[in-house]
Amino acid sequence: MKFYLTMILVVLLGGCSLALWAVSAQANDLNFGFKNPAFHSGNGYSSHVLSMEQLRFTRKKEAKEKLEAAAAQAIRDEKNNTVAKFLVNVESRIYAQLSKQLVDNMFGEGTATSGTSTIEGNEIYWEKLNGVIHIRITEEDGTVTTMSVPVGDFSF
């Protein structure tokens, strides 16, 4: 019988201590949240999407700029070859000769008092009146530029 009494006492004391332990225990709410914002937990997701979109935009922009730079370099290389340089030089000399002939006619001692020349759709008209040369340049789009140059002794 002593054994039964000891058992009852152990069960009662164990139950009381378990009850006391249960009363003193405290519990908090369990909250779960993904640490990676890509899992739509809502916390920080919008900034994650914005960052990803910014990266995508930057990569596309850089690729486009590289293509444009390569195209511009190809155009520069094409214009920088020997034949292109030669043609630019010849064109410049032709224009220099045309302008020299025009100036010789304007300021020369000949009988010409006016003249007209058309170069690539631009009309150049000049007229010598009372010791002044009036020059009117009419461009293809209709823009007009005028100049008046006195004919006299220039000393440098």
Helices and strands as residue ranges (DSSP letters): H 2-24, G 37-39, H 45-79, H 82-107, E 114-119, E 122-129, E 132-138, E 144-150
